[in-house]
């Protein structure tokens, strides 16, 4: 049976058209399929085994690196001289994070408590917990400022109490004691006769409240009804707003709990989150794009307005009473202790703060905070949150421990909480969010190219066959005419 080559060519043209159509449809439908999968895997749902497990028990190793400002000249500082600071550290702690008491609610929210535990990592640290450092004594210098307006006689009694328990303006302790607590007769006395004055009832330490503790009861949206709300905080400890600050805007609980964000972010998106440790909501802004082992990200950083005072940035007026720009007064949520937070080394703060002490040298690479987010999923790839703890100190008449201390914000410590996706999680992330979309993209363009090539080749073949057929027909007609002419001549 003879094959009709012309019909075969037409068949190939039709196949090419279908292939181009399939590639074109794939170009439009492919991204929708990927987005749909992202939505399904981003919703907080126990049925999403991998993503739910990652949310519940954060598998990424997190570390807290702590740097102490050791004071070399404490006696001279009491005579009014500038503190000479030496940065010691980092003292690195591995942070284990685990969510518990997880309860899902009918209104597409879930409640949980997140517990954190810290483990010292000697191999990653520049020193040991047995290292000795000297820092301001918060119990003495903080209490002096808090009680500045009390009657003079009362302040003399307070000063006598400090002397009884041998508490001075500065503490010289080991890193471990300053971090997690030390025995203090004064602390025991205050907890017995003035309960509630101190944040803890046991040993007194800068991070005593943090270890083996939770960050409060968070209720966040699961994203089941609206993916744009996933991870956003609905309430914290039953509150939808705070009471620490002076304006409704400053008391708002905005954004997520600070671990993940809604997907499909753009360069215009911001990164809002609520931090119980900072007692407020914060918002980071887009800085630049980047790549981490082939995975694209958006870098978000703190704007200069984050810790600006109310004079330089009016919306921050509610966080006052303020001092210089670049520091946040958190005394209202820290038992009225005159504590301020800032970026390390007063980065992005009023330069006058650097004049109060010796030994600070701020720069963005070492002291700026950032979060690198995969914009399609809202998952952080690399995180570095850096904050500094400062104590407002001054000479207080009647409390002789303050000597001739100059009024200043004295840096005590700064710490960095950091973590990044690595290992099998990064490979899975790379495969699902980079390799598969790239393969799909190449496939769609491949189908279009293959279809167009098939159409062109089949069309050329068809035209050639048609031309050959015409030429063959013309040849037969000419032959018949010649035969007739020969026959006429013979007749």
Helices and strands as residue ranges (DSSP letters): H 5-42, H 49-56, E 62-71, H 74-78, E 83-105, E 109-120, G 122-124, E 132-136, I 138-142, H 143-146, H 152-164, E 170-174, H 175-180, H 185-193, E 213-221, G 227-229, E 233-236, E 271-275, E 280-292, E 295-302, G 314-319, E 327-329, G 331-333, E 339-342, G 344-346, G 351-356, E 357-358, H 364-367, E 370-374, E 379-393, G 400-402, E 408-420, H 423-430, I 431-435, H 436-490
